[in-house]
């Protein structure tokens, strides 16, 4: 039904942009009460955009950039968050959210997502995928950040149910964001009857993590689960291995806690790795991430997109710390600065 209507509308478009705009406006009125009205009107709006001249498009973009309430509120609360004034930031954001209209919501035809970089989109395609048509939320509308920061502040304020609601909104936009998943893990530490959901989310976060700090946090989260299960050796192995990615005071503290429970417990790096593998827990970065990084690096290098190439080379180097990747970064940066 939807496809037939859209196909018919497109077939009636001609070469004259002004006549097309008038025709499309009439079609919006025609289908306003249709069961697929939201989806049809959105597609007509995209057709209307294609009818605009470059000057009209640029004028619209300029107006949109000057009137950006999401960006404005995030900029306003950024100093409060950096200063640790979470209560002040939350109060401002709660006032904003009371009047904030729904934006980029999925409909019967399309689903809306935002990815920080092509690696995340590749992860999404590999492990999640679209059931409908994928639409990208524009970079200048940081809806993901809005929901994530609001969820984080609600969590800090111990408003767990509301925090879960908004973090899930953020996850819906980007299902492969390990940092958002890890925030949900913090809720499921306490806001659940068992730790099963906590464990599943922590394992998912590890699958998608490509920053060393995030990988380390995933291992610390999994270690928490095994401490609660009284499997102290596995917990110690995870904490030991997490230090390969981040030298965290939290990990040191947990290691000392475990040793206080069992002073004879000690593991070599090799023993820690063997225990993790025996538990079928992912060891290090997901191999799919490393393979995809190599693919993206090759594509950007082939197209002489030096800055993008260096960005992904640095992601790879931070995970592997190999000399070959470091040498490649230096060579490309010398070309950029030449």
Secondary structure, DSSP 8 states (H G I E B T S, - for coil): -HHHHHHHHHHT--S-HHHHHHHHHHHHHHTTTSTTHHHHHHHHHHHHHHHS-HHHHHHHHHHHHHS-HHHHHHHHHHHHHHTT-HHHHHHHHHHHHHH----S---SSEEEE--SSHHHHHHHHHHT--SSEEEE--TT--HHHHHHHHHHHHHHTT-HHHHHHHHHHHHHH-TT-HHHHHHHHHHHHHSSSSSHHHHHHHHHHHHH--SHHHHHHHHHHHHHHHHHTT-HHHHHHHHHHHTTT---HHHHHHHHHHHHH-TT----HHHHHHHHHHTT---SS-HHHHHHHHHHHHHHHHTT-HHHHHHHHHHHHHHH--HHHHHHHHHHHHHHT-
